Amino acid sequence: MHRNRHIALTATSIVLAGCGSFTNAVSSPSATGNAPLLTRSELTQLRYVGGGNVWLTASNSGFYELFNFNTGTKKASFITPPGISGESGIAYAYNPNLGGVLGYYPYQSLLHSPVVFTKDYGHSWNSVNVDVKMAGIVDPIAISNTQIYVAEGGGVIAAGTPTAASFANLPPLAQGASVKGIYGLADGILAVVDVSGSTQLERYSETSSTWSRVGSLGSDRVVATEVINGSSVSVGICSQSGSKLTGQIYDGSRFSQSFNGSSSGTLLACTPDVTASSTSLSAIVKQPSGVSLIDRSGQSSLQGGVVSFVAAGGLNLSIAPYANGIHLVDTSNKVDYANHINATMANFVNQYQGG
């Protein structure tokens, strides 16, 4: 049975206003804790969202904000919606056929997770009327051609349209299942799920409103990512079993092989290459000698600290967080495009702290 949820507005509600366009309010209860659910490396993301645009997160003094980097102009824009603290960390997903969604992890005064939606790459935003508490996993939010999905604790996943009066829980997964990440498809999602220590790939279909198991990766280390190429959406899945690395792309009906490789290091991230005639994947691996990028053509070195990589618009972008900023480097020409981003973040924090 599906359970509907909606936001109960309180006297302490924060009305979202400012650069974006917001239609609803989100409640801000009293503070309870101040420990972010994920590490700084896990919260630093870089993803291609279509139209020559790459979304990325940057942080300074514990605040996480969202930027859009255009691969044509090679300029970054601050697109975080105003009115909500980013101290919790943020998670996002994009579907070129519907738009983008941004959610905030619970933190201190945010006991639930505000969710906002954009149709124009973050130039304007609208709040989504849903009362959820995003799970402390790297990818707790996803978007299909029609629906937004949010993973909560355990196997609970809620879904609804951007303008729905409330969200409903999806049918339950297997007993004891723990969701590790969710990723948008055209008509549903792919969930990476842990069941008694075994990694399973579960596909939810909006057409049938049911789950089906489409893959089993056992004890492999698995990292996944959304893949956007034109109007098509799919999921990239990188897995590691011992020294063996494998990359696959799932489009909702079938898997296609992207690469096979090997490494003695630890799989960190799975990243798409959307400049090729057919989309391919790369894996970022941390090794004793540094960080490497492994794909079908072999292995190449990246600068230390890199946590994500995107090949799009003729650029090979890597992102690496440091004390109060990021490096956003095109590995082809060694240009760092993060100066404006870091200056914007420093100014934001200075204003927030009354400097």
PyMOL commands that set and color helices and strands:
alter all, ss='L'
color gray80, all
select helices_A, chain A and resi 40-43+339-352
alter helices_A, ss='H'
color red, helices_A
select strands_A, chain A and resi 4-5+14-15+25-26+46-50+53-60+63-70+75-78+90-95+99-104+115-118+126-127+141-143+148-151+157-160+167-169+178-185+188-195+198-205+210-218+221-229+232-241+244-250+255-262+266-273+280-287+290-295+298-302+308-312+315-322+325-330+335-336
alter strands_A, ss='S'
color yellow, strands_A
deselect
rebuild
show_as cartoon
